[in-house]
């Protein structure tokens, strides 16, 4: 069987490989959940449908401990029960004693049967017989339970003889309590003797159920995996085992046979559940080992169930395999934890590691107490304490993780705000990069506009808003083909209309932006003329927004002051002359007078190169919302205008943004492009493709953090930018995204691929290459 399990592990990992780790884990987690449900269903069914007819009634109890064992190795021996080691190994044991004075209130006797046939004699007359079959066993094994029988009248000074006949060799000589008393006292005595394990077992089970419900709700709400779910499953299984092994279990579950089966059935589930949990919190570093444990445990559960219910071998005979798996799992867990803590210096789950270590210690103590000291009255108590500690540690770890996530989020928000400002500047550079003669144009226009506004007496907030308006004034050029922008000769009418269209495209991109007022009119109307002969709306005079009039002057100045494809930069005197010539016709006369004054004082070029002014006006401003709105609008507008696909645009249009990120964050981010294209020979509709990309968006959002970015990169591509991502986890994240995508969408007509971008390499190539 071991060879078969090893073959299955190797075969499944080679067959499915790393690509389907997530699928394999989800299947095993689903199987574990189903098995827990079936375990409870089996218990409920056994208690309701298969309830035994001849089960001894819950009645009666003073402990009788001194007995004479008859004919043990040919002699009679004085023994003390329960748990006399001298009797172990004898398949048939007969013990006898003489009762003293028995109170008139005593009307019952309680005998503990550990799976043996029990015959009770009073004064050598057979008084009571219990056959293990009376417990209505579902399998080979017999059931441990308390037997309640009435005392005969005038039981004082009676000779009592009890014969225990073991059905299985392992039960030979195991003699439990013998009590006499009234019914209620007997029952309360048993419950009192087992109250700790009953209390802890039920408490831990309740704790596991609550944790399972909470983690499930969190998973549904957040649409992300919750580590506590796997821990809750493990705790619930352990709690089930503790309750099922409790000596007083029959008082909770009258059908002792079915609860006994459950005690055996949960043993293979223990290594399976803990492996799923540890594999998750250890970030799947040891996935192949844990996957082997999970698969072998599942096969073990199936095999022992078949053997038991076909009456080939009882659970007690196959229990050793489950115990070996539990021991191996403990060893693996402790070794991997120690390696992580001391070798890898990974402290991300150290609180849970402490809880697991304490649970293992409690397990060792429990084993010593039960198997060496034979103290069955505390069965399960130490394990319960260990589980409670583990749950507390798990909760503390979750609290720590949440607190760290809050701290990370605060840092990330700060970084994203900075990133947003950098990204907007990079976007402006991207637009300028389309025209090799306008490098830095948008930034210079923004600064010149700020200088004019400062001279006009605007306050700092207005000036800062104008700076972003100036940076974004030519954003519509992102949709103009490079060949048009860089054409050396005369433009055709259609080409000139494409150039003019950058104002309306920019307006469409920015029209839904509310975080920075006035940014849309600046993009739309900066080419309007004061005399009404501009474009696109032919506004005149003060109909033109004030910010657009200012940016229009700054734009014209920088255009004349820069080299163009068809001419060199104009001298300052010529620029001054052209500006005055346009006073009242192209430009606002009042504003142009202010700007001419700045030119004459040589303040314009000085201000363009003054970074301190920009820095002073960049503090404490959250531009995240603006960047988010911008990101949301660009792709939609490009699609609506049916402009060239971003895939066919030189990488300079997008790479400068990521080069900026690289320089800012020292490579601490990853860019992944997912491509979704129709397969050859398939004719798919635009609606089908749109739904496919929507599904990819959802799949990415489920797997990335809130601080990460995912954008619709083109008509066939979606881009994800992951910050502070562990390089070793990228492949896992990608596979999880693809798996979620395939769950959400029938992609049989599509070729789906991805590429993790190397920004420097892609920049050298000058084009985007997607797919692998």
N, C-alpha and C positions, 0 to 999 in steps of 0.2 A: 504493500500500500504506500509505503514511503517513496519507493521508486516511481510509482504512478503519480504521486503528488509532485515530485520533482520534475517529472516529464511534463506535467500540465503547466507548471510555473514557467519552465523554459520555453515550451511551445507557445504559450499565450503571450509572453513578452516578446519573443521573436516574431510572432505572427502579427501582433498589433503594434508593438514598439512604443516608443515615447509619444508618438502622435496621439495615441488613444489612452494615455494614462488617465486623463480626466474621465473618459467614458468608463474605463474599468473601475475606477474609484466610485463613480456614481452608481454603477451597477451593484457593487458590493455594499455600498451604503444603503441602496434600495433594498437589497436582499436582507441586510441586517434589520432594517426597519420592518420589513414584512415578517421576518422570523419572530421579532418581538411581539408583533400583533398576533401572529399565529400561536405563540406561546400562551398569551392571555386568553385567546379564543379556545385553545385546547383545555385550559384550566376551567373556564366557564362551562364549556360543554361537559367536561368530566364531572363537574359538581352538580350540573342540572340534569343532564340526560342519563349519565351512567352512575348515578348515586347508588351506593351499595345498599342492599336490603337488610343484610345481617350484621352491619357494623355495630360493635358494642356501643351502648349508649354512654353519653357523657355524664357519668355519675361519680362519685366518692373519694377518705384519707386519714395517722401516726406512722412514721417510717420504721419498718422492721429491717434491721441491718445484720443481725447475728443469726447465721444459719449453719447447718451441717450439710456438707456436700457428700452424697452417698456414692461409694464405689468409684472414687477418682484414683485411677491407677491402682486399683485393688484395695484401697483403704478409704475410710471416711475422714473428711477434713473439715475443720472449723473455718468458715470463710466469712468475710464481711462484704456485703454488697451495698451499693452497686459497684460494677467494674472491678471485680476480683480478677487479678491477673492469673491466679492459680487455675482458674477454670477455662481459660482461653484454649481453643483448639479441640475441645471435647464436643463432638457433634450432639450428643445427648447428655444433659446434665440434670440431676435430680437433687433438689435441696429441700431440707425439712427443718422445722422448728416448732416449738410449742408456744402458743400464745399465752400471755398472762391474763389478768382480768381485763375484760373488754367492756367498755362503757356501753350502757344501754343506748346511748346516742349514736354509737358507731353502727352503721348499717351497710357499709360498702368496703370492698377491697379493690385496690388499684395495682395492676401488674404491668410492667413495661416489657413488651415483646419486640425484640429486635429481629423481626422476620422469622421467628421460630413458631412452631406449633407449641401451644401452652396447655398443660393439663393441671388442674388444681384439685387437690384431694383434701377433705376435712375428715380427720379420724379414719384415714385410709379408704374413705368413700369418695368416688369421683363426684366432684361438685360442679366443675366448669371445664369446658374444652373450647379452645380457640384454634381454628385452622386458618393459615395465612390466606387461603382462597376466599375466606369470608370478606377480605378487604377488596375483593373484586379487582384483582391486579390486571393491568393492561398488557403486561409483558412477562418476562421470565422472572424478574426479581420479586421477592416478597417485601412487605411493607413494615416499617417500624411504626408502632403506635401504642398508646396506652389502652389497656383493657380494664373496664370497670365491671365488677361483678358483685352481687349482693352477698353479705355475710349470712351464714345460717343463724338461726335463733340459738341463743345460749352458746355463743362462740368462745366464751371465756374458757381458758385452759385447754382449748382444742389443739390437736396435732394438725399442722398444716404442711402439706407436701406439694411441691410444684416441680413438674417435669418440663424442661425446655428441649425441644427436638428441632435442631437447625435444618432448614431445607437446603441451604447453601453452606459449604464448608467454611466460608469466611465469617458466618454468623455463629459458629460453634463456640459455646462458652461465654457468650456476651450476655451478661445478666444485668438487667436494669433494676429500677426502683420497685419495691413492694411496699404499699401503704395501706392502712386501714383507717376508717373514720366515717363521718357522715358525708353525704354526697357533696354538699357545698364546700366543706372544708378540704376535701380531696381535690376538687377542681381548683380552688383558690391556691392550694399549695403548689400544684403543678404550674399554674400561671405565675405565681410568685417566683418559683425557681427559674423560670424562663423569661421573666419580665424584661431583663436587659436586652436579650437578643430580639425579643418580640418588639420592644420599643424601638431599638436602633434599626432593626430591619424594616419596619413599617415607616419609620421616619425617613430613612435613606430612600426607600421606594417612593415616598411622596415627594422628596426632594428631587429625585430623578425625573418624575413625571412633570413637576413644575418646570424644571430646567429644560425638559424636552419641549414643552408647550411654548415657553418663552423663546427658545432658540428657533423653533419653527416659525413663530410669528415674526421674529426679527428677520429670518431668511425671506419670508414672503414680502415683508415691507421693504427691506433693503435690496432684495433681489441679489444678495451676495451670500456666499457660504459663511456660516457661523460655526466657529470651532466648538462652542459649547454644545452643539447638537451631538457631536460624536462623543463628547464627555458625558452628556446626559444619557446616551444609549449605554455606555459602559457602566455608569453608576446604576442605572435601572436594572441591568442584567445582574450586577453584583448583589444588589438589594434583593432581587428575586431569589438568588441562590441562598442568601442568608435566611430569608423567611422560609424558603422551602426546606432548609436543613434544621430549622428550629425544632426542638424536641416537642414543643406544644403546638406544632403546626396543625394537628388535626382539629384543634378547637377553633381555628380560623377557616380551615378547608376540610370539612368532614370526610371527603374522599381522599384518604391518605395516599392511595395508589397514584393518582394523577399528579399530586403535588410532589410525590417522590420522583416521578418521571421528569417533572420540570426541573428538579434539582440537578438531575444528570444532563438534561438537554441544554441548560445554560452554560455548562462547562466549556463546550467548544466555542460558544459565542463570546466568552471572555477575551481570549487572545485576539479574536476578530475585531471586536469593538475597540479595544485599546490600541490595536495596530492602526485602525483608521484614524483614531484621534491623534496618536503620536506622529503618524505620517503627515498629518495636516499641520500640526504645530512645529514640526521639524522641517517644514517647507519641502517635503518630498525628497530630501537629500538621500534617504535610505529607502526609497520607494520599492525597489525590487525585493528587498528583504521583507518589508512589511506586506507587500503583495503576496509573497510566498506564504507567509503566516496566515493571511486572510484566506487564501485559496485552500490551503491544507486544512484549516479549521472548518471551512465549509464542507469539504469532502468528508472530513471526519464526522461531522454532524449527520450527514446523509447516511454514511455507512453504519454508524452505531444505531441509528434509528431503524434502519432496515433489519439489522441483526436482532434487535430487541423485539420488534413487533412481528417478526417471522419466527420468534421463539428459538432462534439459533444461539444467541449469546445475549445475556442480560446487560443492562447498562453497567452494572457493578463489575462485570467481567471486562468490559472495554474502557472502563474509566481511566485506566492507566495511560492510554493514548492522549486523552484530553489533559490529564495532569502534566504529562511530558510537554505538551504544547504550551501549557501555561508557564511552566518553568522556563522553557526556551524563550518565550516571549518576555518574561521578566529579565532574563539575562540580556537579550537583545536591547530591550528598553534601557536598562541600566548602563550598558556599554556605550550605546549611542549618545545617551545623555551626558555621560562622563566625557566622552570624546568632544561633544559640542561645547561643554562648559570649560574644559581645561585645555583642549587642543585648539579648537576653533575660536575659543573665547566668545562664543555666541551666548549672550545673556538675555535674548529676547523672550525666552520662556522659563527663566530660572525659578520663578515662583511655582509654576506647575511642576517643574523638576523636583523641587523640594517636596511638594505634595505627593508625587509619585514615589519618591524615596521613603517618605513616612508610611505610605500605604504598603510598600514592600516590607518595611520593618514590622508593621502591624500584622502582615500576613505570616511572617516568620514566627512572631510571638504566638499567633493563633495556632499555628502548626505545632509548636512545642507544647502548648497548653492541652491540645486535644489528643495528639498522637503519642506524646511522651508522658505527660502528667495525667492524662485521661480525665481532664476537667471539662466534661461535656456541658456543664451548666453555664459555661460562658461561651458556648459555641457561637461564632459569628460576631461576638461583641467587639473584639479588637479590629476585625475587618470593617465593621460598621464605623468605628471611630476613624479608621484610616480613610474610608470613603468620604466621610463628612469633611475631614481635613482636605482631601483632594478637591472636593467641590468648592470649599472656601478658597483654596489656592487658585482654582480655576476662575472663580469670580474675581479674586484680587488681581489675577493676571489680566482679566478682561478690563477691569477698572484701570489698571496701569496702561493697558493698550489704548483704551479710550482716551485717557489723559494724555498719553503720548500723541495720539492722533490729533487731539485738540491743539497740543503744542506744535505738532508738525503742520497742522492746518494753519495756525497763526503764522508760522514761518513761511509756509507755502503761499498764503495769501499775500504776505509782504513781498515774497519773491515774484508772485504772479503780477502784483501791482507794478513792481519794477519791470517785470517781464513785459507787461502790457505796454508800458511807456516805451520800452526798448523795441517791442514788436511793432508799435505804430511808427516809430522812427525808421525801423528796418523796412516796414511796408512802404514808407515814403521813398526810401532808397531803392526799393524794388521797382517802384513805378519809374523813378528817375533812371534806373539801370536799363530800362527798355530803350531809352534814347541815349546813346553813348556820349552825346554832346550836352546832356543836361544833368550830369552827375552832381548831386547835392542841391539841385534846384529847389526842391520843396522845402528843405531845411532853411535855405537862405531866404526864400520868400517869407517863411514864417518869422524869421528874425527881423527882416526889414519891416514887415507889417507890425510887429511888436514895437519897434522903434517909433514908427509913425503914431501908433496908438498911445504910447507913453508921452509923446510930444503933445498929443491932443488932450491929455489929462485923464486918460482912462485909469481905473483902479487896477490893482494887481490881479484880481480874479478875472476881470474882463480881458486883460492882456494875456493871461495864461490860456483862456479859452480861445483867444484869437491865434495863439501859437499853434494849437491843434488844428484849428480851422485852416491855417496856412499850410500845415504839413499835409493835410488831406485834400487840398484844393484840386490837385490833378489826379486823384485816385481813379477817376474814370479811364485814364490811359491804360489801366491794367487790361482793358478789353480791346485795345487798339493793336493790330498786328505790328510786330517789329519792322517788317518790311516797309510799312507806311511811315512809321516814325523816323526811320533812318534812310528814307529814300533821298538820294542826292539831287535828283532832278526835280522838275516841276510836278506838283501833284495833280492828278486828274480830279474831275469834279467829284467822283465817288470817293476817292481817297481823301479829299478835303472835307467831305461830309463825315467821313469816319473820324477825322481829327476833331471836328466840331462836336461830334457825338460824345466826346469824353465828358462834356459838361452834364449831359442828361444821364449818362451812365453813372457818373459820380453821384448825381442827385439821387438816382434810384438806390444806389448802395447805401447812402447816408440818410435817406428820408425817414427811416424808422429809428434813427439814433436819437435818444432823448437825454443821454447823460451829459452831453456837451452841447449847449444851445448854439444855434447859428451855423453848425458845421455844414448842413445841407445847402443853405443859400450860398455859402462861400464857394462850394464846389460848382453849383449850378450857374451862378451869376457873375463870376469873376471876369468873364469876357464880354459882359455888357458894356456899352459905351454911354457916356453921359448924354450924348445927343440922340440916343435911341436906335443907333444903327448897329448895335452889337448882337450877340446871340447868347442863348437860344430864344429868349422871350422878348427881345427888343424893348427892354425897359429903358426908361430915360430919367435923368436927374435923380431926385431923391426916391424915386420908385425902386432904384437899385439899393439893396440892403447896404448899410454903412460898412459892414465888415467886407463885403464883396468889393466895394469901391476902394477900400484900403488895400486889399489883397491884389486887386487889379493893377494898381500902381506898382506895388512891390513885384508882381509878376512881370510887368513890362520892363521894369528897371533891370531885373536879373536876366531877362531874355536878351536885352541889349548889352549887358555887361559880361555875357558869356559867349564862348565860341559856339558857332552853329555849323551844321554840315555844309551850309552854302556861304558862310562868311566868318570872319574873325570877330572877336569882341570889339564893340565900338569904343572910341576914346571917351573920357568923361565929358568933355566939352560937347561932343556930338550927342551923347545921352541927354545932357541938360537941355540941349536945343530941341530934341525930339519931345521931351516931356513938356516943355513950355508950349510947343506947337500943338500938343494934344489937350492943352488946358481948355476946359469948357466944351470940348467936342468928345474926346475919348475919356478924359479924366475929370473928376470932381475938381473945380477950380480952387476951392478952399483947401482941400487936402493936398493938391499938387503944390500950392504955395508953401505949405508946411514942409513938404518933402524937399523942395528946391532949397529951402533954408538949411535943412540937414545936410544936403549935398555940399552946399557952399561952405559949411562949417567942417567938412571932412569927417562927419560923424557916422556916416552910413557904413563904410567898410570896417571902421573900428568896431562898431557895434555887432556886425556880422560875426566877427571873430571873438566876441566877448562871451565866453562860456559861463561866467559867473552870473550873468543876468538870467540865463536859462535855468541854472541850478537853483537860484533864489526862488524862481517861480515854479519849480517842480516839486517842492516839498509838500508832504501831507495831502497829496491828491490821489484819490482812488480812481484810476483810469481803467480798472478791470472791467467795469460794466461797458465802457465805451468799446474796449477791445472785443468783448463778447458779442456786442451788437454788430460790430463791424464784421467779425468772423461769420456771423449768421447770415448776413446780407450778401456778401460778395459772391458766393457760389450761385445763390438764387438769381441774382441779377445777371451774371454771366450766362446762365442758362436761358433766362427770359429774352436776352438780347441776341441769343444764338451766335455769340462771338466764338472765337477759336477756342478749342478745347485746351485746358491747362496742360494736359499731357504733352501737347505739341509745342508748348511755349518753352523757350530756353530756360534752363534751370535758374538763370539769374533772376527770374521773376519770383521765385520762391526760396531759392537757396540762401539769399542774403539774410532772410529772417532767421534761418537756422544757424547760419554762421554767427549771427549776432548772439543767439542763444548759447552757442558753443563757447564763444569768447566770454560771455557773461557768467556761465555756470560750469565752466571747466569740464565739458563733456558729460555732465551729470544729468543727461536726459537721453532718451531714445526716440527715434522717429521711425514709425512703421507705416507703410503704405499697403493697404489691402485693395486688390484689383478684382473687379467683378465684371466679366465680359461674356457675351454670348458665345457658345461653342460653335465651331464651324459647322455649317449646315442647319443651324437653328435660327429661325426668324422670330425674335421676341419683341414685344411691344414696349413702348416707353413706360407705360404704367407698370409692366412687369419689372423692368429695370429699376424704376423708382422704388417699388416695394422691396426689391432686393437690397438696395442701398439703405433704405430705412431699417431693414432687419439687421444689416451690418452695423449701423449706428447703434441700435439697441444692444446688440451683442457686445460691442466695444464698451458701451456705458456700463454694462453689468460687470465687466472685468477690470475696469480702471478706477482710479481714485477720483474724488471730486476735484482735486487740484490738477488732474491731468486734462489734456485737451484732445478732443476728437472733432475733426472738421470734414465736411464734404469737399474733397479735394478736386474732383472733376465729375464728369457725367458717369464715369465708370470706377471711380476710386474714392476711398475714404482714408483719411490720414489720422493716426493717433500719435500724440506726443506724450511720453511718459517721463515724469520727473522723478529723480532719485530712485530709479528702477534698478533692482539687482540684476546684473547681466545674466546670471545663471538662471533667472526665472523668466526671461523673455520668451524662450521657446514654449514654456508651459503656459504663459499668458496668451500667446498667439494661438496655441492649440485649443485653449479654453474658449477663446473668442470664436474660432472657426466652428467648434462643436456647438456652441450656443447659436451661431448663425444657421447651421444646418438643422438645428431643432426648430428654429423659427420660420425657416423658409425652404421650400422645395427648390433646390438649386440644380436640378437635373439637367437644365438647359444652359448652365453657366460653367465657365472655367473660373475658378476662384484661386487666387494666388496672393502672395504677400512678399514684401521685401523690407528688411531692416536697413534703413539708409545709412550709408557712410557719407556724411555731409561733404567732407573734403574731397573724397574720390568722385562723388557725383558732380561736384562743382567743376572738377578738372574735365570730366567728360562732357559737361555742358548740356546733357539731356538726362531725363529720368528714364531709368530702365526698371520696369516692374515685373514681378513674377520670378519664380525660381525653377 
